[in-house]
Amino acid sequence: MSEQEIYKRFIDWMKQTWYGLPEADEMEPFIMALYTPEEASLLTGMPFGGKSL
């Protein structure tokens, strides 16, 4: 999977949070500056709340 796809999936996942993300052309460069591709991949899909094992 390319870095572009990783960041797109991460941004789409973050849009599902209770605070959401605004639609902005600057969103992807902003997220890329904050997270490495590895961090974005790891965080994508993490539960938004506590879950039991």
MMTF fields as JSON, N, C-alpha, C and O atoms, coordinates in Angstrom:
{
  "mmtfVersion": "1.0.0",
  "mmtfProducer": "UNKNOWN",
  "numBonds": 211,
  "numAtoms": 212,
  "numGroups": 53,
  "numChains": 1,
  "numModels": 1,
  "chainsPerModel": [1],
  "groupsPerChain": [53],
  "chainIdList": ["A"],
  "bondAtomList": [4, 2, 8, 6, 12, 10, 16, 14, 20, 18, 24, 22, 28, 26, 32, 30, 36, 34, 40, 38, 44, 42, 48, 46, 52, 50, 56, 54, 60, 58, 64, 62, 68, 66, 72, 70, 76, 74, 80, 78, 84, 82, 88, 86, 92, 90, 96, 94, 100, 98, 104, 102, 108, 106, 112, 110, 116, 114, 120, 118, 124, 122, 128, 126, 132, 130, 136, 134, 140, 138, 144, 142, 148, 146, 152, 150, 156, 154, 160, 158, 164, 162, 168, 166, 172, 170, 176, 174, 180, 178, 184, 182, 188, 186, 192, 190, 196, 194, 200, 198, 204, 202, 208, 206],
  "bondOrderList": [1, 1, 1, 1, 1, 1, 1, 1, 1, 1, 1, 1, 1, 1, 1, 1, 1, 1, 1, 1, 1, 1, 1, 1, 1, 1, 1, 1, 1, 1, 1, 1, 1, 1, 1, 1, 1, 1, 1, 1, 1, 1, 1, 1, 1, 1, 1, 1, 1, 1, 1, 1],
  "groupList": [{"groupName": "MET", "atomNameList": ["N", "CA", "C", "O"], "elementList": ["N", "C", "C", "O"], "formalChargeList": [0, 0, 0, 0], "bondAtomList": [1, 0, 2, 1, 3, 2], "bondOrderList": [1, 1, 2], "singleLetterCode": "M", "chemCompType": "L-PEPTIDE LINKING"}, {"groupName": "SER", "atomNameList": ["N", "CA", "C", "O"], "elementList": ["N", "C", "C", "O"], "formalChargeList": [0, 0, 0, 0], "bondAtomList": [1, 0, 2, 1, 3, 2], "bondOrderList": [1, 1, 2], "singleLetterCode": "S", "chemCompType": "L-PEPTIDE LINKING"}, {"groupName": "GLU", "atomNameList": ["N", "CA", "C", "O"], "elementList": ["N", "C", "C", "O"], "formalChargeList": [0, 0, 0, 0], "bondAtomList": [1, 0, 2, 1, 3, 2], "bondOrderList": [1, 1, 2], "singleLetterCode": "E", "chemCompType": "L-PEPTIDE LINKING"}, {"groupName": "GLN", "atomNameList": ["N", "CA", "C", "O"], "elementList": ["N", "C", "C", "O"], "formalChargeList": [0, 0, 0, 0], "bondAtomList": [1, 0, 2, 1, 3, 2], "bondOrderList": [1, 1, 2], "singleLetterCode": "Q", "chemCompType": "L-PEPTIDE LINKING"}, {"groupName": "ILE", "atomNameList": ["N", "CA", "C", "O"], "elementList": ["N", "C", "C", "O"], "formalChargeList": [0, 0, 0, 0], "bondAtomList": [1, 0, 2, 1, 3, 2], "bondOrderList": [1, 1, 2], "singleLetterCode": "I", "chemCompType": "L-PEPTIDE LINKING"}, {"groupName": "TYR", "atomNameList": ["N", "CA", "C", "O"], "elementList": ["N", "C", "C", "O"], "formalChargeList": [0, 0, 0, 0], "bondAtomList": [1, 0, 2, 1, 3, 2], "bondOrderList": [1, 1, 2], "singleLetterCode": "Y", "chemCompType": "L-PEPTIDE LINKING"}, {"groupName": "LYS", "atomNameList": ["N", "CA", "C", "O"], "elementList": ["N", "C", "C", "O"], "formalChargeList": [0, 0, 0, 0], "bondAtomList": [1, 0, 2, 1, 3, 2], "bondOrderList": [1, 1, 2], "singleLetterCode": "K", "chemCompType": "L-PEPTIDE LINKING"}, {"groupName": "ARG", "atomNameList": ["N", "CA", "C", "O"], "elementList": ["N", "C", "C", "O"], "formalChargeList": [0, 0, 0, 0], "bondAtomList": [1, 0, 2, 1, 3, 2], "bondOrderList": [1, 1, 2], "singleLetterCode": "R", "chemCompType": "L-PEPTIDE LINKING"}, {"groupName": "PHE", "atomNameList": ["N", "CA", "C", "O"], "elementList": ["N", "C", "C", "O"], "formalChargeList": [0, 0, 0, 0], "bondAtomList": [1, 0, 2, 1, 3, 2], "bondOrderList": [1, 1, 2], "singleLetterCode": "F", "chemCompType": "L-PEPTIDE LINKING"}, {"groupName": "ASP", "atomNameList": ["N", "CA", "C", "O"], "elementList": ["N", "C", "C", "O"], "formalChargeList": [0, 0, 0, 0], "bondAtomList": [1, 0, 2, 1, 3, 2], "bondOrderList": [1, 1, 2], "singleLetterCode": "D", "chemCompType": "L-PEPTIDE LINKING"}, {"groupName": "TRP", "atomNameList": ["N", "CA", "C", "O"], "elementList": ["N", "C", "C", "O"], "formalChargeList": [0, 0, 0, 0], "bondAtomList": [1, 0, 2, 1, 3, 2], "bondOrderList": [1, 1, 2], "singleLetterCode": "W", "chemCompType": "L-PEPTIDE LINKING"}, {"groupName": "THR", "atomNameList": ["N", "CA", "C", "O"], "elementList": ["N", "C", "C", "O"], "formalChargeList": [0, 0, 0, 0], "bondAtomList": [1, 0, 2, 1, 3, 2], "bondOrderList": [1, 1, 2], "singleLetterCode": "T", "chemCompType": "L-PEPTIDE LINKING"}, {"groupName": "GLY", "atomNameList": ["N", "CA", "C", "O"], "elementList": ["N", "C", "C", "O"], "formalChargeList": [0, 0, 0, 0], "bondAtomList": [1, 0, 2, 1, 3, 2], "bondOrderList": [1, 1, 2], "singleLetterCode": "G", "chemCompType": "PEPTIDE LINKING"}, {"groupName": "LEU", "atomNameList": ["N", "CA", "C", "O"], "elementList": ["N", "C", "C", "O"], "formalChargeList": [0, 0, 0, 0], "bondAtomList": [1, 0, 2, 1, 3, 2], "bondOrderList": [1, 1, 2], "singleLetterCode": "L", "chemCompType": "L-PEPTIDE LINKING"}, {"groupName": "PRO", "atomNameList": ["N", "CA", "C", "O"], "elementList": ["N", "C", "C", "O"], "formalChargeList": [0, 0, 0, 0], "bondAtomList": [1, 0, 2, 1, 3, 2], "bondOrderList": [1, 1, 2], "singleLetterCode": "P", "chemCompType": "L-PEPTIDE LINKING"}, {"groupName": "ALA", "atomNameList": ["N", "CA", "C", "O"], "elementList": ["N", "C", "C", "O"], "formalChargeList": [0, 0, 0, 0], "bondAtomList": [1, 0, 2, 1, 3, 2], "bondOrderList": [1, 1, 2], "singleLetterCode": "A", "chemCompType": "L-PEPTIDE LINKING"}],
  "groupTypeList": [0, 1, 2, 3, 2, 4, 5, 6, 7, 8, 4, 9, 10, 0, 6, 3, 11, 10, 5, 12, 13, 14, 2, 15, 9, 2, 0, 2, 14, 8, 4, 0, 15, 13, 5, 11, 14, 2, 2, 15, 1, 13, 13, 11, 12, 0, 14, 8, 12, 12, 6, 1, 13],
  "groupIdList": [1, 2, 3, 4, 5, 6, 7, 8, 9, 10, 11, 12, 13, 14, 15, 16, 17, 18, 19, 20, 21, 22, 23, 24, 25, 26, 27, 28, 29, 30, 31, 32, 33, 34, 35, 36, 37, 38, 39, 40, 41, 42, 43, 44, 45, 46, 47, 48, 49, 50, 51, 52, 53],
  "secStructList": [7, 7, 2, 2, 2, 2, 2, 2, 2, 2, 2, 2, 2, 2, 6, 6, 1, 1, 1, 7, 7, 7, 7, 7, 6, 6, 2, 2, 2, 2, 2, 2, 2, 2, 7, 7, 2, 2, 2, 2, 2, 2, 2, 6, 6, 7, 7, 1, 1, 7, 7, 7, 7],
  "xCoordList": [0.858, 0.0, 0.906, 1.898, 0.556, 1.361, 1.125, 0.124, 2.06, 1.914, 0.648, -0.05, 0.354, -0.845, -2.099, -2.989, -2.179, -3.331, -3.418, -4.506, -2.267, -2.239, -2.808, -3.654, -2.341, -2.824, -4.304, -5.047, -4.733, -6.153, -7.029, -8.055, -6.64, -7.416, -7.438, -8.47, -6.3, -6.218, -7.138, -7.853, -7.121, -7.984, -9.451, -10.26, -9.802, -11.187, -11.598, -12.725, -10.685, -10.965, -11.169, -12.082, -10.309, -10.42, -11.711, -12.208, -12.253, -13.517, -14.682, -15.739, -14.519, -15.579, -15.592, -16.503, -14.61, -14.543, -15.656, -16.291, -15.886, -16.971, -16.713, -17.663, -15.45, -15.148, -14.968, -15.022, -14.756, -14.663, -13.488, -12.743, -13.331, -12.314, -12.993, -13.907, -12.551, -13.145, -12.631, -11.55, -13.412, -12.952, -12.024, -12.441, -10.777, -9.813, -8.712, -8.292, -8.261, -7.173, -5.873, -4.995, -5.757, -4.537, -4.486, -3.47, -5.556, -5.634, -4.544, -3.87, -4.36, -3.37, -1.943, -1.225, -1.501, -0.149, -0.008, 1.053, -1.058, -1.036, -0.86, -0.026, -1.64, -1.548, -0.189, 0.404, 0.309, 1.619, 2.735, 3.739, 2.565, 3.574, 3.516, 4.524, 2.345, 2.175, 2.475, 2.948, 2.203, 2.304, 3.182, 3.137, 3.978, 4.717, 3.727, 2.649, 4.068, 3.172, 2.922, 1.817, 3.937, 3.789, 2.806, 1.972, 2.898, 1.975, 0.544, -0.393, 0.385, -0.946, -1.548, -2.734, -0.733, -1.221, -1.626, -2.666, -0.822, -1.124, -2.399, -3.235, -2.55, -3.698, -5.007, -6.079, -4.932, -6.146, -6.894, -6.355, -8.12, -8.947, -8.927, -9.657, -8.111, -8.132, -9.533, -10.162, -10.02, -11.36, -11.394, -10.404, -12.53, -12.689, -12.949, -12.811, -13.312, -13.595, -13.041, -12.478, -13.209, -12.741, -13.459, -14.662, -12.732, -13.287, -12.741, -11.611, -13.532, -13.04, -12.252, -12.486, -11.335, -10.553, -11.368, -10.893],
  "yCoordList": [-1.174, 0.0, 1.24, 1.296, 2.21, 3.425, 4.339, 4.217, 5.244, 6.206, 7.033, 7.329, 7.403, 8.193, 7.46, 8.07, 6.167, 5.365, 5.247, 5.305, 5.081, 4.979, 6.246, 6.183, 7.389, 8.657, 8.887, 9.408, 8.505, 8.665, 7.825, 8.304, 6.577, 5.716, 6.298, 6.268, 6.825, 7.418, 8.632, 8.784, 9.48, 10.666, 10.252, 10.823, 9.275, 8.778, 8.209, 8.416, 7.493, 6.932, 8.051, 7.99, 9.082, 10.202, 10.989, 11.589, 10.995, 11.706, 11.037, 11.651, 9.8, 9.08, 9.369, 8.929, 10.092, 10.378, 11.344, 11.957, 11.476, 12.337, 13.805, 14.579, 14.209, 15.609, 15.83, 16.971, 14.772, 14.856, 15.678, 16.25, 15.735, 16.558, 17.39, 16.918, 18.618, 19.448, 19.024, 18.449, 19.312, 19.1, 20.266, 21.424, 19.957, 20.998, 20.412, 19.269, 21.217, 20.779, 20.596, 19.84, 21.285, 21.236, 20.038, 19.827, 19.254, 18.174, 17.125, 16.752, 16.648, 15.599, 16.067, 15.348, 17.24, 17.679, 17.88, 17.62, 18.331, 18.526, 17.19, 17.075, 16.187, 14.859, 14.24, 13.597, 14.428, 13.885, 14.502, 13.846, 15.758, 16.42, 15.924, 15.942, 15.484, 15.049, 13.571, 13.192, 12.735, 11.285, 10.669, 11.074, 9.691, 8.899, 7.928, 7.703, 7.352, 6.356, 5.173, 4.631, 4.78, 3.667, 4.011, 3.185, 5.233, 5.66, 5.736, 5.288, 6.302, 6.428, 5.044, 4.824, 4.123, 2.764, 2.077, 1.419, 2.221, 1.609, 2.185, 1.442, 3.494, 4.14, 3.934, 3.971, 3.718, 3.518, 2.283, 1.176, 2.494, 1.387, 1.153, 0.292, 1.892, 1.75, 2.117, 3.024, 1.422, 1.761, 3.17, 3.649, 3.814, 5.164, 5.168, 6.207, 4.053, 3.957, 2.648, 1.835, 2.466, 1.249, 0.015, 0.043, -1.036, -2.323, -3.411, -3.318, -4.426, -5.526, -6.488, -6.582, -7.18, -8.151, -9.381, -10.325],
  "zCoordList": [0.0, 0.0, 0.0, 0.727, -0.809, -0.91, 0.297, 1.004, 0.511, 1.617, 1.433, 2.402, 0.199, -0.095, 0.363, 0.956, 0.096, 0.495, 2.016, 2.588, 2.663, 4.123, 4.746, 5.638, 4.276, 4.832, 4.501, 5.332, 3.303, 2.952, 3.869, 4.352, 4.116, 5.023, 6.435, 7.106, 6.885, 8.22, 8.328, 9.318, 7.329, 7.33, 7.312, 8.043, 6.493, 6.458, 7.809, 8.257, 8.456, 9.785, 10.801, 11.624, 10.74, 11.69, 11.505, 12.458, 10.311, 10.055, 10.771, 10.919, 11.217, 11.922, 13.421, 14.123, 13.916, 15.344, 15.739, 14.88, 17.039, 17.515, 17.203, 17.088, 17.062, 16.739, 15.251, 14.791, 14.487, 13.03, 12.538, 13.333, 11.265, 10.62, 9.549, 8.874, 9.393, 8.339, 6.964, 6.845, 5.939, 4.572, 4.234, 4.257, 3.924, 3.594, 2.718, 2.897, 1.773, 0.898, 1.672, 1.255, 2.79, 3.59, 4.537, 5.2, 4.614, 5.6, 5.399, 6.359, 4.183, 3.96, 4.278, 4.972, 3.802, 4.182, 5.699, 6.266, 6.333, 7.784, 8.507, 9.405, 8.121, 8.734, 8.434, 9.3, 7.216, 6.848, 7.685, 7.963, 8.087, 8.921, 10.366, 11.072, 10.799, 12.19, 12.416, 13.487, 11.415, 11.579, 10.506, 9.345, 10.899, 9.912, 9.271, 9.822, 8.125, 7.527, 8.468, 8.506, 9.216, 10.156, 11.264, 11.634, 11.799, 12.852, 12.326, 12.987, 11.138, 10.55, 10.303, 10.548, 9.821, 9.567, 10.861, 10.912, 11.905, 13.201, 13.803, 14.318, 13.74, 14.378, 13.626, 14.23, 12.323, 11.528, 12.02, 12.043, 12.405, 12.853, 14.353, 14.844, 15.096, 16.551, 17.038, 16.492, 18.055, 18.56, 19.152, 19.704, 19.03, 19.558, 21.062, 21.708, 21.608, 23.029, 23.58, 22.847, 24.861, 25.498, 24.991, 24.735, 24.852, 24.409, 25.322, 25.802, 25.558, 26.374, 25.481, 24.276, 26.095, 25.325, 25.09, 24.458]
}
